[in-house]
Amino acid sequence: MLYLFISSCNNDDIYLSNQQAVQASFYTVRESGEVKDTVVYSLFAYGLENDKILDNDTVDASSLFLPLDLNSNQTQWVLNTIKSTGTFSATITFEYEKELDFVSGNSGMTQNIILKKVSHTGSFIDSVVISYPNINYDENQENVKIYIPN
């Protein structure tokens, strides 16, 4: 049945895989004050409420797509990184509102998301900032900047 749904849409109307996901990128602030994009090595991420795992193995990542739970107005993700000094963990909580949006007569409706608040706990994240609060159909925007200490 899913095949029929997808095939009924025009090519311009097919949903993006990251449609209901927060696009987050990692940054560090150098001593000079310069903000630099960075890579987090040996990263493993999983969702608390939905048991989603981004990858079954650790990855090196400069950005992530973190899917949101559309049955709730809050989603939590746990990020773990393995360093030579041990394993470090942080939990990021996204709070958001959802609104229905008409895509087309062929594809119907989608849910756009508006990030309202992002908080974190844990040792390897310095801060988290919403850079673009709207997660909309057919947009590819960085939504959140995650700052990692030097």
HUVENFEN-V387959 format. One line per field, one symbol per residue. ss: DSSP state (~ for helix, > for strand, _ for the rest). A space follows every 50 residues. Layout:
# HUVENFEN-V387959
ss: ???
This chain:
# HUVENFEN-V387959
ss: _~~~~~~___~~~_______>>>>>>>>>_____>>>__>>>>>>>>___ __>_____>>>_>>>>>______>>>>>>>>>>__>>>>>>>>>>>>>>> >>>>___>>>>>>>>>>>>>>>____>>>>___>>________>>>>___
